[in-house]
Amino acid sequence: MVPDEDLQEERRVRRSVYHHAYYLAHLEERRAYQRAYYAARREKKRVYRAEHREETKTRNRAYSMGHREEIRVARGIYRISALLAYGWNCACCDEDQYEFLTIDHIGGGGSKHRREIGSRRLYSWLADHNYPEGFQVLCHNCNMAIGFYGHCPHQEMASAGRMR
């Protein structure tokens, strides 16, 4: 390298180090500003969406159609992360096949919770809230049995000593 290029490279590296240090030193301050910024605009956005409901629906639908694969992959990543965070195996029968597993609200309340957060947002909601307590991994069979009958047949089989 020519001396001028060496000097430019050194300055670039110093600038990069300085900017990274500044970024880290002011991280919480910036996050607090962002939270306040978005909180102040949340109500305006809600009102706008209510007044322009059909236009918003059309725009969202068009976006979803154009980004279908990206959305599917992102949901899969959130799902895998949630299953890993809560132990991956069914809490009742120890099933570990990915396609059979789901997240269960311990003690019920799943329908109400899905209505509050949006029916397709559970896995991303869990990630956003750092995987809170009150959830567990169940296979779909155990989850449906608990939902319909209040208990799972595996629990009765285990207490009778007939579990595989």
Helices and strands as residue ranges (DSSP letters): H 3-25, H 27-51, H 53-66, H 68-85, G 98-100, E 101-105, H 110-117, H 122-128, E 135-139, H 140-149, H 153-159
